[in-house]
Amino acid sequence: MAESSSADLREPDTADEVRHALRAPERGWSSPSLLNFPAAATELLGWLEDSRNFDRRYHPPALMSAIRDYDRAVKDGLGKKVQAVLQSDLAVFETSLTPLRNDPETDRKPAETTLNILINRLKNPDVLQAAWLDLWSKCGRDDSSPEAIAIRRDLFLALARFAKHDVEQFIYDLDGLLDNDASTVHRVRSALGDTPAPDSPSTRPQPWELAKLSAAQRRELVERFLTLPPHARQHVVWLACEQASLYLRTADTIGNMAFFDSETVPEDPQKATAKFGKYGEQWTSRDGQIMAKWSAP
């Protein structure tokens, strides 16, 4: 059962279950025998784009295997809402693929063209939003099997990667939204234009504050969050200052440098960067250079 960071010992809701499912995104949950749809479509495209002359002695079994992987990824790997969003693109590609199913030596160009269109379509936010709603629906049903949840979860993460999201930052933001973290909710709403961007650290919610959104409100906010462009990556240098303090504040900025109370910064540098990397969004590579001269005590 998923855990909750809220002070009250309430029963976990669907948001908690989804939050739990998205932890450790580097690990796949579903059976390795089922390729996720972006992988299956890309594998098939490799065959369709192959410039070699088709050799009936060797190539048909491999091509048919790629088609079967694609067919299974559509049938077993796509949720209802993703299938609905991609319905017309899937139908157009199927029309161009049918001649190849009957004769592998048929001209592959029509299928190649329509599959490229379908694959590019996967990068659109509405596809990721549909995968999100499919995952939420499975996690919210008591009769959902672990494998059904695993398939929806792995497809959602695969589509996020395919859309060029920085998965570590992406999951960090989702975790904050699903956990009712007020700072993350405020930052995302600012990015969406719901609230003015904070003018100073003093206007930002404190790290321990809760947003008190219902599960349905968190689901809807995540759905809107998925329309934002992938987070730009910055190079962040962390320096620990032993003789420094932030009086009655947890964060402050001076020019292109940001300072944080050490109690709010995760010990792991990657987690710290994911949490506070937004402060460096306007830095250039030149701005980000920090020169320090150290002297012996």
N, C-alpha and C positions, 0 to 999 in steps of 0.2 A: 504494500500500500504506500502511496506517495506520502512524503512528509511535508509539513507546512511550517514556515518560519513565523507565522502569526502567533501573537502572544496567547490568544485563546486556543484551547484544545478542541477545535471544531472538527467535524467530520470532513475528510478531504472531498473536494468537489472535482468537477471535470477539469478545471484549470490546473489543479494540483496533479491530476493523473497525466495530463499532457506534458506538464513541466517535468514530471518524473521520466516520461518516455523519451524526452529529447536530451536527456543527459548523456554524456559520452557519445557525441555524434559520430566519432571516428569508428565506432563499432556498429556493424550491421546486425539487425535483429532477425530479419527474414531469412528463409532458406537460401543458401548459395545457388541452388538449382534454378531459382527464379531471378533473371536479370531485371533490374529496374528499367523502366521504360526509356529514359534517356540513353542508358547503356545499350539496350537492345536495338534501338533505332539507329544509334551511331555505328554499331557493329554491322548492321545491314547496309547502311550507307557506304561503308568501306567496300563492300562487295559491289554495290551498284556503281561506284566511282572507279573501280579497278579498270585500268586501261589495257590490261593484258587481253589477248584473244582468248575467248572462252573455249576451254578444252573439255569436251563431253566425257573424256575418260576420267578426269580428276575433279572437276569443279562442281558438278551438280549436287553431290551430297553435302558439300560445305555450304553452298548457297542455300539449299533447302533447310539446312540446320539453322542458319541465320534467320531465315523466314519463320521457322517454327519458334525460335526464341522471341522474335518480334510478336508473333501471334499470341504467345502465352503471356508476354508482358502486357499486351492490350487486354486480354481476357481476365487474367488473374491479378494483374498488377495495378490497374487503373481503377480508382474509386468512381462512384456514380457521378459526382460533380465534375471531376476531371474529364470523364468521358463525355459529359454533356458539353463542356466548354470546347473540347477538341472534336466534337462530332463531325463537323463539316470537313475539317482538315483530314481526319482519319478516313472519311468516306472517299475523298478525292484521291488520296494515296492508294487506298485499296483498289480503286478502279484502274489505276495505272500499274498496280502490282499483279493484278489477275493474269494478264498475258504471260508474265514470267513464271507464275505458278504452273501454267500449262506447258510452257516451253522455255527452259532456262536460257536458250540461245536467242530469245527475242531481244529486240533493242531495249537496252536498260535506261536510256536517257529520260523517257517520260517519268519512270518511277524515281529516278535520281532527282529530278527537278522537284517533284511533289514531296518527296521525303525531306529534301532540304528545307522546303517551306514549312513542313510540319515540325522539323527539329528547331528551326528558328522561332516558331510559335511558342515553343516550350519556355522561352526566356521572358515571355510577357507576364506581368504581375497577376493577371486574372487566372492564369494556370496555377501559379503558386497559391493564390487565394483559394482556389477550388480544392487543391490538395490539403490545405490547412483545414477547410471545413470537413473534408472526408476524414481526416485524422481526428478532429474534435468529435465528430459523430461516433466513430468507433470507440474512442475512449470513454464516451458518455453513456454507452449501452452496457448493461450488465451481461448480456448474452454474447458479447463480442469475444471471439477466441483470441488467445495470445498471438497466433500467427496472423490473423486478420489485422490486428493493431500493428504488428511488426511491419507488414507490407505497406500500410498507409504511412507509417512513420518513416520508413526508409525511402519511399518515393518523395515525400515532402522534403527530406534532407537532400536527396539527389537533385531535385529541381532547384533548391536554393543554391547548391554548388554550381549547377548548370547556368544559373542566372548571374554567376560571378559574385555571390555574396561571400564575404569573409566569414566562414562558418563559426569561428570562435566568437567574433563580435556579434554575429547574428544570434547565436544561441544565448549569449550573455544578455542581449536586449530582450529576447523572448522570455528568458527566465525572470528578469526583473518585472516585465509586464504581467506575467502569469502569477508572480508572487506578490503583486500589489505594491511593488516598490515605488514610493512616491517620486523619487528622483528620476527613475526611468520613465514613469508615466508622464511626468512634466516635460522631460526632454523630448519624448516622442510626440507629444501633443504640440510642443513648440515647432518641431520639424514639420508637422502636418498643418501648421498655421492656426491651430485651435487657440493657442495662447501666445502672447508676445514672448520672444526669446528673453531669458533672464539677462538683466543689465549688469548684475554683479553677483558674486557668490552668496551674498546675504539674502538674495531673493529666491535662491534655490531651496527646495525641500531638504531637510536634514537626512543623512543616510539611514537613520532608523525609522523614518516616518513611513506610514502605510497610506496607500491611496484610497482604500476602502471601496474599491469597485466590486460589483457583483461578478460572478463567473461569466454571465452573458455580456456584461460590459467589457470585460477583459478579452473575451473572444472577438468582439466587434473591434476593439482597439487594435488587436493583433492583425485582424484582417485589413485594417486601414494601414497599419505599419508596413505591411507587405507591398504596398504601392510605392514606398520610398525607394530611391535608387540604392544600389549596393553601397555600403559604407566604404569611404576612401580610407586607405591605410596610411598611417604615418609612422615615421621612425621616432621612437620616444627613448630618451636617455634618462634613467633614474639615478638621482644622486641623493644620498642620505645626509641630512644636516643635523648634527648632534646638538649644536648650540643655537637653536632657533625655536620660535614659538608663534602660534597664531592665536592671538587673544580673542576668545569668544567666537572663533570661526573655525570651520573645518577645512576651508579652502580659500585661496586668494590668488590673484594673478598680478604680475608686474611685467608689462610688455609681453614678450613671447614666452615668459617662464611662468609656470603654475606651481603653487605650493599646496601640499595637502597634509592634514594632520595624520601622523603615522598610524594612528589607531584605525583609520578608515581605509588604509591601503593594504590590499592582500599581499602576503609575503611573496607569492609567485609573481615574477615580473610580467609574464604574459597575461595573467588575470588582472594585474594592476593596470596594464596598458588597455585591456578591453574595457575596464571600468572607467578609466579617466582619459582615454585617448581622444575624446571629443574636444578636450581643451587645446589640442594641437592641430585642429583641422585647418587653421589659417596659416600654419607655419610653412615656409618654403625650406628646401634643403639647406639654404644658407642660414635662414633664421634658426634652424634647429641645431646648429653647431654650438656646442658648449665648450669653452676653453677654461680649464681650471689649473691653477698652480698650487701644488701642495708643498708645504714646508714641514720639516720634522718638528714634533712638539718640544 
